[in-house]
Amino acid sequence: MANDTFNLDKERLIKQSFVEMDKHLQGTDYSPAQKLALTCRILFDNGHDSGLAGQITARGETPGTYLTQRLGFGFDEICASNLLLVNEDLEVLQGDGMANPANRFHSWLYRARPDVQCIIHTHAVHTAALSMLEASLEISHMDNCVLYDDVAFLSKWPGVPVGNEEGELISKAIGNKHALLLAHHGLLIASSSIEEACILALAFERAARMQLLAMSAGKIQPIDPDLGREARDWILRGQRSAVAFAYYARRTLRKGADCLD
């Protein structure tokens, strides 16, 4: 006999939904290089383009290595085949060309956070605009709660992040959180999967855009912390991130599948 869901409390309904998600939601079977290339294209399509600025990396199979884009290529030009495999010193192990020297802080962050598998740093326009105000990101809408209580703020701009000092500063500033807003700079995502990192980066820029819109109309009102955390845990499920990534991948691939080569 079917459950009478009208007599279940919210906690039980959430748990039941999680069981159904685990059963029905499927992600993608792309390789890590293909996921990284898709992430570059997805972010380009969703307002994260800033010329050659920004880096997206993912840990390689060998400890102390990671995949990244080749310096000189925009996010919209990245393919699985033109990614580089580099070591912590940014020496190219596989591929042609050179990595962005600003990737140095990624090496610091990977060392500091063994849980992190993917790092995204972009200068998305609304995030960059918010960073100019030296204001932290405010999460006050249900859609943005995937980042609730999970965004650190670095109020000091360290300049171009090519030195070890910047790597140490940034890796300490993010702490154990998934996201960081860097004043006068942009956003940083550090996540346990490529798919989740991509979704969090999209959510970050959308939250920044909504914050600027709301600030132009009045004072942003906070949401209940317990409900914010509840919404974060509801949205931030591995299966939900995987299927959301698959959705954005399908949108991007309708323009062409060259990034999967």
N, C-alpha and C positions, 0 to 999 in steps of 0.2 A: 504494500500500500504506500502511495506517495506521501512524502512529508507534508504536513499542513504548515506551509511556510508563514502563514499569516499569524501563527501563534509563537513564532521564534523571535528572540531578541536580536538586536543588531549584531552583537558579537558573534552569535551563532551563525547568522546569515553571512557575515564576512568570512568566517572560517569555511563555510560551505562553498562560498564562491571561490575561495582559494583552491579548494579540492577540485572544483570544476575547471579552473584555469590550468592546474597542473595536468589535467587529463586531456584537455582540448587544444590549448594554445601551443602552436608550433613555431619555432623560429626559422632560421635559414641554415643552409649547409655550405655557405661560402667559406673559402679559406681565409685565414687571418689577413693575408695581403689583400684579398678581394674586399673584405669588410672594411679595411682601412681606406682603400681607394673609394669605396662607396661612401664612407663617412666624409671624405674630402668633398665629393660631388654633392652629397646631401647638404652639407653645411654651406657650400657655395650657393646652392639653390635657395637657401633660407636665410640670406642676409649676413653671412659671415665672411663675405669676400672683402679683402683689404689689400688687393694687389698680391705681393709676395710675402706679406706679413703673416705670422702665425705658424704654428707647428702642430702636427698630429702624429703621435707615436704609439707603438704597441710593442710589448715585450716580445723578443724573439725566443726560439726554442732553447738556445744556449744562454745560461745565466750571464748577465752583464751585456746583453745585446738587445737592440730593438730596431724595429722597422720605422722608417720615417720618409717623408717626401724629399725629393731632390731639390736643392736650392736652385731657383730660377724658374720653377714651374708653379703656376697658380693652382689653387684647389680644383679648378675646373679642368685641369690638364692631367691630373694624377690618375695613373692606371696601376694595376697590380704589377705590371712589368717594369715600370720606371721607379718603383720604390727602392730605397736603399736599406740594407742591413748594416748597422753600425755598432761599434762597441761604445763603452762609456766615455772614451776619449774622442768620440766622433770620427774615428777612423773607419773608412768604408770597407766592409768585409765582402759585400755582394752588391753589384750594381755599378753604374757609371755616374760620375759627377761627385758633388760634395753635399754634405748635410748643412743645414742652416747652423752657423756657429751659436745662435741663440738657443739651440737644443741643449746646451750644457746644463741648464737648470733641470731638464728632464732627467738627466743622469743622477743628479742629486736627489730628486724626488723618488725615483725608482729605488735608490739605495735606502731612503728613509721609510718607504712604505712598501713592504713586501706584498701587501694585498692589492696593490695597484697594477693593473695589466694594460691600461691605456690612459694616455694623457692628451688632452686637447687644450690648445691655447689659441684664441683668436681675438681679433680686434673688431668684433661685430659692432655695427654703428651705434645702436642704442645703448649697448653696454659701454662702449667707449665714451659716449656722451655722458652717461651717468657717472663714469669714473672721473670725468672732468670736474664734477661737483664735489668730489671727495666724500660721497655719500655711500653708505652701505646698501646692499640690495635688500629690499623689503618684500617679504613673501606674505601677501595678504589676499590671495585669491586661490580658490580651490585648484585650478589648473596648474598653478605654480608650486603647489605644496610638495611636489616631488623633491623640491629643494628646501623644504621647511627645516629650520634650525640646522642647516647643513652647508651654509655658505660663510666662509671666513672673509675677512677684509684686511687688505694690506694698504694702509693709508699713506705709506711712504713710497714714492716712485724711486726705484734704485737705478734708473737709467737703462740702457741697452743691456739685456740679461745675458751677456757673453762671459762674464767673470764667475769665478767660484763664489765670491761674496754674494752675488745675486742668487745663485743656486741654493746657498745655505739659507738666505733670508726667505726665499719663496717656500722652500720645503718646510721651514719652521712655521711660517705664517698659516699655511693650510692646515697644519696639525693633523687630526684624524678625520677631517671633513672631506666631502667629495668635491667641493667647489670653493673657488677663491675669486674675489673681485680685487683687481689690482688698480689702485688709483692712478689716473692719467695714463692708463694702459689698456686693459681688457679683461678677459675672463680666463679662468683656468679650471679644467675639470680633471679629476684623478679618480678613476673608477676601476671596478673589478672585471669589466668586460668592455669590448669595443662598442657593442650595441648600447649598453647602458650609458657609456660616456657620450655617445652621439646624441641620445635622447636628452641627457642632462644639459648638454651644450645648447640644444634647441630650446629647452625650457628656460635656460638662463637668459638668453637674448630676448625671448618673449616676455619674461618677467621684467626685464629692464625697460622694454618698450612700454609695458603696461604701467610701470611705476612712473615714468616720465609723463605719460598721459594723465594719470591720476593726480600727480603733483601739480599739473597745470590747472586742475579744476578745484583742488582743495587739499585737505589734510588726509593722508592715508590712515585708515583705522585698522588696528591690529585684529587678528583673528584669535580665537581661543586656542591656547597652546596644545591642549589635549586633542582638539579636533584637527589642528594642523599636523600633528604627528600621526594621527589616525589616517589622514588623507595621504601623507607621505608614504606610510607603510602599505597603503592600498595601491598606490600608483607604482611604487618602486619594487616591483616584483620581477624576478628574472624573466618569467614568461611574458609579462606585459612589455618589458623593454625589448625583448626579442621580436615580438610580433609588431610592435610599433616601429622598430628598425626595419623590419621586412616591408611594412607599408611605405615608409619613406624611400626604401630601396626601389620598390616597384615604381613609384612616381619618378624617380631619377632615371631608372632604366628605360622608361618609355621614350626618353630623349635619345637613347642609344646605349648599347652595352659594351662600348669600347673599353670602359674602365675595368672590365673583368678579364682582359686578355692575359 
